[in-house]
Amino acid sequence: MDVLAGLLEGPRARGAFMIKACFEPPWAVRIADEAPVSVMIMVRGDAWIVPEGPAGPVPQLVRPGDVAIARGPDHYLVAGERDTRPFAEIRPGQACVPLNGAADDHYARFGMRAWGQPGGPVQMLIGTYQMRGEITARLLDALPPLLVLPTEVWDCPLTPFLAEEIGKDEPGQEVVLDRLLDLLLIAALRAWFSRPEAAAPAWYRALGDPVVGPVLRLLQDDPAHAWTVASLAAKAGVSRASLARRFTELVGEPPMTYLTGWRLALAADLLRDSEQTIAAIARKVGYGSAFALSSAFKRVYGVSPQEHRTGAA
Protein backbone atom coordinates (compact mmCIF):
# COMPACT_ATOMS: atom_id res chain seq x y z
CA MET A 1 0.00 0.00 0.00
CA ASP A 2 1.44 3.41 -0.92
CA VAL A 3 1.34 6.32 1.50
CA LEU A 4 -1.47 8.15 -0.27
CA ALA A 5 -3.61 4.98 -0.39
CA GLY A 6 -3.07 4.56 3.33
CA LEU A 7 -4.22 8.10 3.90
CA LEU A 8 -7.30 7.92 1.69
CA GLU A 9 -8.68 4.62 2.92
CA GLY A 10 -9.80 6.39 6.08
CA PRO A 11 -13.23 8.02 5.38
CA ARG A 12 -16.13 6.00 6.78
CA ALA A 13 -19.35 8.04 6.77
CA ARG A 14 -22.09 6.77 9.04
CA GLY A 15 -25.47 8.40 8.52
CA ALA A 16 -23.86 11.45 6.89
CA PHE A 17 -25.92 14.62 6.56
CA MET A 18 -26.64 15.05 2.84
CA ILE A 19 -28.92 17.61 1.22
CA LYS A 20 -29.67 19.48 -1.96
CA ALA A 21 -29.72 23.18 -0.98
CA CYS A 22 -31.60 25.73 -3.10
CA PHE A 23 -31.47 29.51 -2.64
CA GLU A 24 -33.06 32.65 -4.03
CA PRO A 25 -30.75 35.72 -4.10
CA PRO A 26 -29.88 37.42 -1.88
CA TRP A 27 -28.86 34.46 0.26
CA ALA A 28 -26.28 33.62 2.93
CA VAL A 29 -25.86 30.94 5.59
CA ARG A 30 -23.35 30.87 8.45
CA ILE A 31 -21.97 27.35 9.02
CA ALA A 32 -21.17 26.78 12.69
CA ASP A 33 -21.90 23.05 12.94
CA GLU A 34 -18.21 22.30 13.72
CA ALA A 35 -18.43 19.13 11.65
CA PRO A 36 -14.99 17.71 10.73
CA VAL A 37 -15.46 17.85 6.95
CA SER A 38 -18.11 19.11 4.52
CA VAL A 39 -18.08 18.54 0.77
CA MET A 40 -19.98 21.02 -1.43
CA ILE A 41 -20.67 20.68 -5.16
CA MET A 42 -21.98 23.74 -6.97
CA VAL A 43 -24.70 22.69 -9.44
CA ARG A 44 -26.23 26.05 -10.45
CA GLY A 45 -25.26 29.62 -9.69
CA ASP A 46 -22.20 30.89 -7.81
CA ALA A 47 -21.32 30.95 -4.12
CA TRP A 48 -18.68 32.56 -1.95
CA ILE A 49 -17.17 30.54 0.89
CA VAL A 50 -15.83 33.02 3.43
CA PRO A 51 -13.84 31.56 6.37
CA GLU A 52 -14.09 33.44 9.64
CA GLY A 53 -11.13 34.99 11.43
CA PRO A 54 -8.38 37.30 10.16
CA ALA A 55 -5.83 34.48 9.97
CA GLY A 56 -8.09 32.11 8.03
CA PRO A 57 -7.80 31.15 4.37
CA VAL A 58 -8.87 33.66 1.74
CA PRO A 59 -12.51 33.60 0.55
CA GLN A 60 -13.12 31.38 -2.46
CA LEU A 61 -15.63 31.74 -5.28
CA VAL A 62 -17.29 28.45 -6.23
CA ARG A 63 -18.86 28.16 -9.69
CA PRO A 64 -21.02 25.44 -11.31
CA GLY A 65 -19.14 22.14 -11.39
CA ASP A 66 -16.64 23.20 -8.72
CA VAL A 67 -16.10 21.07 -5.62
CA ALA A 68 -15.26 22.67 -2.27
CA ILE A 69 -14.09 20.87 0.88
CA ALA A 70 -14.23 22.71 4.21
CA ARG A 71 -12.58 21.33 7.33
CA GLY A 72 -14.07 22.00 10.77
CA PRO A 73 -14.38 23.01 13.46
CA ASP A 74 -13.81 26.50 12.03
CA HIS A 75 -16.92 28.50 11.13
CA TYR A 76 -17.51 30.01 7.70
CA LEU A 77 -20.09 31.83 5.59
CA VAL A 78 -21.60 30.45 2.38
CA ALA A 79 -23.29 33.21 0.39
CA GLY A 80 -24.22 34.50 -3.03
CA GLU A 81 -22.29 37.73 -2.33
CA ARG A 82 -19.43 38.13 0.12
CA ASP A 83 -21.00 41.03 2.03
CA THR A 84 -24.50 39.51 2.44
CA ARG A 85 -25.55 39.13 6.07
CA PRO A 86 -26.56 35.52 6.88
CA PHE A 87 -30.25 34.70 7.11
CA ALA A 88 -29.60 31.50 9.09
CA GLU A 89 -26.93 29.71 11.10
CA ILE A 90 -26.32 25.96 11.02
CA ARG A 91 -25.31 24.73 14.47
CA PRO A 92 -24.11 21.33 15.76
CA GLY A 93 -26.59 18.60 14.97
CA GLN A 94 -27.52 20.52 11.80
CA ALA A 95 -29.95 22.75 13.72
CA CYS A 96 -31.00 25.74 11.60
CA VAL A 97 -31.45 29.01 13.53
CA PRO A 98 -32.84 32.15 11.78
CA LEU A 99 -30.69 35.29 11.94
CA ASN A 100 -31.04 39.02 11.26
CA GLY A 101 -34.82 39.07 11.45
CA ALA A 102 -35.42 36.22 9.01
CA ALA A 103 -38.62 34.24 9.47
CA ASP A 104 -38.43 30.76 10.97
CA ASP A 105 -39.30 29.28 7.59
CA HIS A 106 -37.01 31.52 5.52
CA TYR A 107 -34.91 28.40 4.83
CA ALA A 108 -36.75 25.15 5.47
CA ARG A 109 -36.80 21.50 4.47
CA PHE A 110 -38.84 20.52 1.44
CA GLY A 111 -39.02 17.26 -0.49
CA MET A 112 -36.58 14.43 0.11
CA ARG A 113 -33.26 15.73 1.52
CA ALA A 114 -33.91 19.20 0.11
CA TRP A 115 -33.50 22.42 2.08
CA GLY A 116 -33.54 26.13 1.52
CA GLN A 117 -36.05 27.80 -0.80
CA PRO A 118 -38.00 25.62 -3.26
CA GLY A 119 -37.31 26.53 -6.87
CA GLY A 120 -34.35 28.75 -6.03
CA PRO A 121 -32.02 29.21 -9.01
CA VAL A 122 -28.90 28.55 -6.89
CA GLN A 123 -28.35 24.88 -6.14
CA MET A 124 -25.67 23.01 -4.17
CA LEU A 125 -25.18 19.37 -3.16
CA ILE A 126 -23.78 19.14 0.36
CA GLY A 127 -22.43 16.14 2.25
CA THR A 128 -21.23 16.49 5.85
CA TYR A 129 -19.38 14.03 8.05
CA GLN A 130 -21.09 14.42 11.39
CA MET A 131 -18.41 13.09 13.76
CA ARG A 132 -14.65 13.36 13.87
CA GLY A 133 -14.36 9.57 14.28
CA GLU A 134 -15.59 9.11 10.69
CA ILE A 135 -12.43 10.72 9.33
CA THR A 136 -8.99 9.59 10.39
CA ALA A 137 -6.88 12.10 12.28
CA ARG A 138 -4.07 11.76 9.74
CA LEU A 139 -6.43 12.70 6.91
CA LEU A 140 -7.77 15.70 8.81
CA ASP A 141 -4.23 16.82 9.55
CA ALA A 142 -3.39 16.64 5.83
CA LEU A 143 -6.36 18.79 4.80
CA PRO A 144 -6.20 22.58 4.52
CA PRO A 145 -9.10 24.50 6.15
CA LEU A 146 -10.63 25.11 2.70
CA LEU A 147 -9.84 23.81 -0.75
CA VAL A 148 -11.66 24.29 -4.04
CA LEU A 149 -11.28 22.14 -7.14
CA PRO A 150 -12.55 24.12 -10.15
CA THR A 151 -14.31 22.19 -12.87
CA GLU A 152 -11.47 23.04 -15.27
CA VAL A 153 -9.16 20.98 -13.04
CA TRP A 154 -11.52 18.12 -12.22
CA ASP A 155 -14.87 17.52 -13.88
CA CYS A 156 -16.56 15.48 -11.15
CA PRO A 157 -18.16 12.40 -12.74
CA LEU A 158 -20.10 11.65 -9.55
CA THR A 159 -22.20 14.83 -9.55
CA PRO A 160 -25.10 13.60 -11.75
CA PHE A 161 -25.28 10.29 -9.88
CA LEU A 162 -25.21 11.99 -6.47
CA ALA A 163 -27.84 14.53 -7.57
CA GLU A 164 -30.14 11.66 -8.52
CA GLU A 165 -29.49 9.49 -5.47
CA ILE A 166 -29.82 12.29 -2.93
CA GLY A 167 -33.52 12.63 -3.72
CA LYS A 168 -34.37 8.91 -3.46
CA ASP A 169 -35.99 7.09 -0.57
CA GLU A 170 -35.09 3.50 -1.38
CA PRO A 171 -34.16 0.70 1.05
CA GLY A 172 -30.59 1.16 2.24
CA GLN A 173 -30.42 4.65 0.78
CA GLU A 174 -28.41 6.10 3.66
CA VAL A 175 -25.68 3.51 3.15
CA VAL A 176 -25.57 4.28 -0.58
CA LEU A 177 -25.19 8.00 0.15
CA ASP A 178 -22.54 7.37 2.81
CA ARG A 179 -20.41 5.39 0.36
CA LEU A 180 -20.95 8.00 -2.36
CA LEU A 181 -19.72 10.71 0.00
CA ASP A 182 -16.63 8.63 0.87
CA LEU A 183 -15.88 8.06 -2.80
CA LEU A 184 -16.41 11.72 -3.65
CA LEU A 185 -14.06 12.88 -0.90
CA ILE A 186 -11.36 10.36 -1.84
CA ALA A 187 -11.54 11.21 -5.55
CA ALA A 188 -11.46 14.95 -4.85
CA LEU A 189 -8.49 14.67 -2.51
CA ARG A 190 -6.57 12.49 -4.94
CA ALA A 191 -7.11 15.12 -7.62
CA TRP A 192 -6.09 17.88 -5.23
CA PHE A 193 -2.93 16.13 -4.02
CA SER A 194 -1.80 15.79 -7.63
CA ARG A 195 -1.91 19.57 -8.19
CA PRO A 196 1.50 21.29 -8.06
CA GLU A 197 0.03 24.22 -6.12
CA ALA A 198 -1.63 22.00 -3.51
CA ALA A 199 -0.57 22.71 0.06
CA ALA A 200 0.19 19.05 0.56
CA PRO A 201 1.77 17.94 3.84
CA ALA A 202 5.56 17.76 4.02
CA TRP A 203 5.65 13.95 4.06
CA TYR A 204 3.69 13.84 0.80
CA ARG A 205 6.12 16.18 -0.93
CA ALA A 206 9.02 14.15 0.48
CA LEU A 207 7.81 11.02 -1.32
CA GLY A 208 9.57 12.22 -4.47
CA ASP A 209 12.96 12.41 -2.76
CA PRO A 210 15.29 9.55 -3.80
CA VAL A 211 16.42 8.95 -0.20
CA VAL A 212 13.48 9.90 2.01
CA GLY A 213 10.75 8.59 -0.33
CA PRO A 214 11.81 4.91 -0.10
CA VAL A 215 12.24 5.23 3.68
CA LEU A 216 8.71 6.61 4.04
CA ARG A 217 7.40 3.65 2.04
CA LEU A 218 9.27 1.21 4.27
CA LEU A 219 7.70 2.74 7.37
CA GLN A 220 4.28 2.79 5.70
CA ASP A 221 4.38 -0.79 4.47
CA ASP A 222 5.79 -2.43 7.60
CA PRO A 223 5.15 -0.33 10.72
CA ALA A 224 5.45 -3.39 12.98
CA HIS A 225 9.10 -3.91 12.07
CA ALA A 226 11.66 -2.93 14.71
CA TRP A 227 13.02 -0.07 12.64
CA THR A 228 15.97 2.02 13.76
CA VAL A 229 17.59 4.98 12.07
CA ALA A 230 20.57 2.74 11.37
CA SER A 231 18.51 0.03 9.66
CA LEU A 232 16.60 2.59 7.61
CA ALA A 233 19.83 4.30 6.59
CA ALA A 234 21.26 0.95 5.49
CA LYS A 235 18.19 0.33 3.33
CA ALA A 236 18.53 3.80 1.81
CA GLY A 237 22.28 3.44 1.26
CA VAL A 238 23.24 6.52 3.26
CA SER A 239 24.71 7.22 6.68
CA ARG A 240 22.58 7.54 9.81
CA ALA A 241 23.42 11.22 10.16
CA SER A 242 22.65 11.92 6.51
CA LEU A 243 19.27 10.18 6.68
CA ALA A 244 18.29 11.82 9.97
CA ARG A 245 19.21 15.28 8.66
CA ARG A 246 17.51 14.87 5.28
CA PHE A 247 14.38 13.22 6.68
CA THR A 248 13.92 15.93 9.31
CA GLU A 249 14.51 18.67 6.76
CA LEU A 250 11.94 17.34 4.27
CA VAL A 251 9.30 15.79 6.56
CA GLY A 252 9.58 18.21 9.45
CA GLU A 253 10.32 15.61 12.14
CA PRO A 254 12.89 12.82 12.74
CA PRO A 255 12.28 9.32 11.33
CA MET A 256 11.43 7.72 14.69
CA THR A 257 9.01 10.51 15.59
CA TYR A 258 7.26 10.07 12.25
CA LEU A 259 7.12 6.29 12.79
CA THR A 260 5.53 6.72 16.22
CA GLY A 261 2.87 9.03 14.80
CA TRP A 262 2.19 6.63 11.93
CA ARG A 263 1.88 3.64 14.28
CA LEU A 264 -0.52 5.44 16.59
CA ALA A 265 -2.62 6.74 13.67
CA LEU A 266 -2.94 3.17 12.37
CA ALA A 267 -3.86 1.99 15.86
CA ALA A 268 -6.54 4.69 16.11
CA ASP A 269 -8.04 3.54 12.80
CA LEU A 270 -7.99 -0.13 13.82
CA LEU A 271 -9.60 0.67 17.16
CA ARG A 272 -12.37 2.48 15.30
CA ASP A 273 -12.93 0.08 12.42
CA SER A 274 -12.14 -3.39 13.77
CA GLU A 275 -12.97 -5.62 16.72
CA GLN A 276 -9.40 -6.79 17.25
CA THR A 277 -8.15 -6.79 20.82
CA ILE A 278 -5.89 -3.98 21.93
CA ALA A 279 -3.06 -6.49 22.34
CA ALA A 280 -3.51 -7.69 18.74
CA ILE A 281 -3.57 -4.10 17.46
CA ALA A 282 -0.44 -3.33 19.49
CA ARG A 283 1.45 -6.16 17.80
CA LYS A 284 0.15 -5.14 14.39
CA VAL A 285 1.51 -1.61 14.66
CA GLY A 286 4.82 -2.40 16.33
CA TYR A 287 4.25 -2.33 20.09
CA GLY A 288 5.23 -5.27 22.25
CA SER A 289 2.18 -5.19 24.49
CA ALA A 290 -1.18 -3.56 25.06
CA PHE A 291 0.34 -1.64 27.95
CA ALA A 292 3.09 -0.18 25.75
CA LEU A 293 0.53 0.90 23.14
CA SER A 294 -1.78 2.35 25.80
CA SER A 295 1.00 4.45 27.31
CA ALA A 296 2.06 5.88 23.94
CA PHE A 297 -1.53 6.34 22.74
CA LYS A 298 -2.64 8.24 25.83
CA ARG A 299 0.43 10.47 25.67
CA VAL A 300 -0.48 11.59 22.12
CA TYR A 301 -4.30 11.34 21.99
CA GLY A 302 -5.07 12.17 25.63
CA VAL A 303 -7.30 9.09 26.05
CA SER A 304 -6.67 5.37 26.38
CA PRO A 305 -7.18 3.06 23.38
CA GLN A 306 -10.35 1.71 24.98
CA GLU A 307 -11.71 5.21 25.55
CA HIS A 308 -10.92 6.07 21.92
CA ARG A 309 -12.75 2.96 20.74
CA THR A 310 -15.78 3.72 22.88
CA GLY A 311 -15.91 7.32 21.72
CA ALA A 312 -15.70 6.34 18.05
CA ALA A 313 -18.51 3.83 18.49
C-alpha positions in Angstrom: 0.0 0.0 0.0 1.4 3.4 -0.9 1.3 6.3 1.5 -1.5 8.2 -0.3 -3.6 5.0 -0.4 -3.1 4.6 3.3 -4.2 8.1 3.9 -7.3 7.9 1.7 -8.7 4.6 2.9 -9.8 6.4 6.1 -13.2 8.0 5.4 -16.1 6.0 6.8 -19.4 8.0 6.8 -22.1 6.8 9.0 -25.5 8.4 8.5 -23.9 11.4 6.9 -25.9 14.6 6.6 -26.6 15.0 2.8 -28.9 17.6 1.2 -29.7 19.5 -2.0 -29.7 23.2 -1.0 -31.6 25.7 -3.1 -31.5 29.5 -2.6 -33.1 32.7 -4.0 -30.8 35.7 -4.1 -29.9 37.4 -1.9 -28.9 34.5 0.3 -26.3 33.6 2.9 -25.9 30.9 5.6 -23.3 30.9 8.5 -22.0 27.4 9.0 -21.2 26.8 12.7 -21.9 23.1 12.9 -18.2 22.3 13.7 -18.4 19.1 11.6 -15.0 17.7 10.7 -15.5 17.9 6.9 -18.1 19.1 4.5 -18.1 18.5 0.8 -20.0 21.0 -1.4 -20.7 20.7 -5.2 -22.0 23.7 -7.0 -24.7 22.7 -9.4 -26.2 26.0 -10.5 -25.3 29.6 -9.7 -22.2 30.9 -7.8 -21.3 30.9 -4.1 -18.7 32.6 -1.9 -17.2 30.5 0.9 -15.8 33.0 3.4 -13.8 31.6 6.4 -14.1 33.4 9.6 -11.1 35.0 11.4 -8.4 37.3 10.2 -5.8 34.5 10.0 -8.1 32.1 8.0 -7.8 31.2 4.4 -8.9 33.7 1.7 -12.5 33.6 0.6 -13.1 31.4 -2.5 -15.6 31.7 -5.3 -17.3 28.4 -6.2 -18.9 28.2 -9.7 -21.0 25.4 -11.3 -19.1 22.1 -11.4 -16.6 23.2 -8.7 -16.1 21.1 -5.6 -15.3 22.7 -2.3 -14.1 20.9 0.9 -14.2 22.7 4.2 -12.6 21.3 7.3 -14.1 22.0 10.8 -14.4 23.0 13.5 -13.8 26.5 12.0 -16.9 28.5 11.1 -17.5 30.0 7.7 -20.1 31.8 5.6 -21.6 30.5 2.4 -23.3 33.2 0.4 -24.2 34.5 -3.0 -22.3 37.7 -2.3 -19.4 38.1 0.1 -21.0 41.0 2.0 -24.5 39.5 2.4 -25.6 39.1 6.1 -26.6 35.5 6.9 -30.2 34.7 7.1 -29.6 31.5 9.1 -26.9 29.7 11.1 -26.3 26.0 11.0 -25.3 24.7 14.5 -24.1 21.3 15.8 -26.6 18.6 15.0 -27.5 20.5 11.8 -29.9 22.8 13.7 -31.0 25.7 11.6 -31.4 29.0 13.5 -32.8 32.1 11.8 -30.7 35.3 11.9 -31.0 39.0 11.3 -34.8 39.1 11.5 -35.4 36.2 9.0 -38.6 34.2 9.5 -38.4 30.8 11.0 -39.3 29.3 7.6 -37.0 31.5 5.5 -34.9 28.4 4.8 -36.7 25.2 5.5 -36.8 21.5 4.5 -38.8 20.5 1.4 -39.0 17.3 -0.5 -36.6 14.4 0.1 -33.3 15.7 1.5 -33.9 19.2 0.1 -33.5 22.4 2.1 -33.5 26.1 1.5 -36.0 27.8 -0.8 -38.0 25.6 -3.3 -37.3 26.5 -6.9 -34.3 28.8 -6.0 -32.0 29.2 -9.0 -28.9 28.6 -6.9 -28.3 24.9 -6.1 -25.7 23.0 -4.2 -25.2 19.4 -3.2 -23.8 19.1 0.4 -22.4 16.1 2.3 -21.2 16.5 5.8 -19.4 14.0 8.0 -21.1 14.4 11.4 -18.4 13.1 13.8 -14.6 13.4 13.9 -14.4 9.6 14.3 -15.6 9.1 10.7 -12.4 10.7 9.3 -9.0 9.6 10.4 -6.9 12.1 12.3 -4.1 11.8 9.7 -6.4 12.7 6.9 -7.8 15.7 8.8 -4.2 16.8 9.6 -3.4 16.6 5.8 -6.4 18.8 4.8 -6.2 22.6 4.5 -9.1 24.5 6.2 -10.6 25.1 2.7 -9.8 23.8 -0.8 -11.7 24.3 -4.0 -11.3 22.1 -7.1 -12.5 24.1 -10.2 -14.3 22.2 -12.9 -11.5 23.0 -15.3 -9.2 21.0 -13.0 -11.5 18.1 -12.2 -14.9 17.5 -13.9 -16.6 15.5 -11.1 -18.2 12.4 -12.7 -20.1 11.6 -9.6 -22.2 14.8 -9.6 -25.1 13.6 -11.7 -25.3 10.3 -9.9 -25.2 12.0 -6.5 -27.8 14.5 -7.6 -30.1 11.7 -8.5 -29.5 9.5 -5.5 -29.8 12.3 -2.9 -33.5 12.6 -3.7 -34.4 8.9 -3.5 -36.0 7.1 -0.6 -35.1 3.5 -1.4 -34.2 0.7 1.1 -30.6 1.2 2.2 -30.4 4.7 0.8 -28.4 6.1 3.7 -25.7 3.5 3.1 -25.6 4.3 -0.6 -25.2 8.0 0.2 -22.5 7.4 2.8 -20.4 5.4 0.4 -21.0 8.0 -2.4 -19.7 10.7 0.0 -16.6 8.6 0.9 -15.9 8.1 -2.8 -16.4 11.7 -3.7 -14.1 12.9 -0.9 -11.4 10.4 -1.8 -11.5 11.2 -5.5 -11.5 14.9 -4.8 -8.5 14.7 -2.5 -6.6 12.5 -4.9 -7.1 15.1 -7.6 -6.1 17.9 -5.2 -2.9 16.1 -4.0 -1.8 15.8 -7.6 -1.9 19.6 -8.2 1.5 21.3 -8.1 0.0 24.2 -6.1 -1.6 22.0 -3.5 -0.6 22.7 0.1 0.2 19.0 0.6 1.8 17.9 3.8 5.6 17.8 4.0 5.7 13.9 4.1 3.7 13.8 0.8 6.1 16.2 -0.9 9.0 14.1 0.5 7.8 11.0 -1.3 9.6 12.2 -4.5 13.0 12.4 -2.8 15.3 9.5 -3.8 16.4 8.9 -0.2 13.5 9.9 2.0 10.7 8.6 -0.3 11.8 4.9 -0.1 12.2 5.2 3.7 8.7 6.6 4.0 7.4 3.7 2.0 9.3 1.2 4.3 7.7 2.7 7.4 4.3 2.8 5.7 4.4 -0.8 4.5 5.8 -2.4 7.6 5.2 -0.3 10.7 5.4 -3.4 13.0 9.1 -3.9 12.1 11.7 -2.9 14.7 13.0 -0.1 12.6 16.0 2.0 13.8 17.6 5.0 12.1 20.6 2.7 11.4 18.5 0.0 9.7 16.6 2.6 7.6 19.8 4.3 6.6 21.3 0.9 5.5 18.2 0.3 3.3 18.5 3.8 1.8 22.3 3.4 1.3 23.2 6.5 3.3 24.7 7.2 6.7 22.6 7.5 9.8 23.4 11.2 10.2 22.6 11.9 6.5 19.3 10.2 6.7 18.3 11.8 10.0 19.2 15.3 8.7 17.5 14.9 5.3 14.4 13.2 6.7 13.9 15.9 9.3 14.5 18.7 6.8 11.9 17.3 4.3 9.3 15.8 6.6 9.6 18.2 9.5 10.3 15.6 12.1 12.9 12.8 12.7 12.3 9.3 11.3 11.4 7.7 14.7 9.0 10.5 15.6 7.3 10.1 12.3 7.1 6.3 12.8 5.5 6.7 16.2 2.9 9.0 14.8 2.2 6.6 11.9 1.9 3.6 14.3 -0.5 5.4 16.6 -2.6 6.7 13.7 -2.9 3.2 12.4 -3.9 2.0 15.9 -6.5 4.7 16.1 -8.0 3.5 12.8 -8.0 -0.1 13.8 -9.6 0.7 17.2 -12.4 2.5 15.3 -12.9 0.1 12.4 -12.1 -3.4 13.8 -13.0 -5.6 16.7 -9.4 -6.8 17.2 -8.2 -6.8 20.8 -5.9 -4.0 21.9 -3.1 -6.5 22.3 -3.5 -7.7 18.7 -3.6 -4.1 17.5 -0.4 -3.3 19.5 1.4 -6.2 17.8 0.1 -5.1 14.4 1.5 -1.6 14.7 4.8 -2.4 16.3 4.2 -2.3 20.1 5.2 -5.3 22.3 2.2 -5.2 24.5 -1.2 -3.6 25.1 0.3 -1.6 27.9 3.1 -0.2 25.7 0.5 0.9 23.1 -1.8 2.3 25.8 1.0 4.5 27.3 2.1 5.9 23.9 -1.5 6.3 22.7 -2.6 8.2 25.8 0.4 10.5 25.7 -0.5 11.6 22.1 -4.3 11.3 22.0 -5.1 12.2 25.6 -7.3 9.1 26.1 -6.7 5.4 26.4 -7.2 3.1 23.4 -10.3 1.7 25.0 -11.7 5.2 25.5 -10.9 6.1 21.9 -12.8 3.0 20.7 -15.8 3.7 22.9 -15.9 7.3 21.7 -15.7 6.3 18.0 -18.5 3.8 18.5 
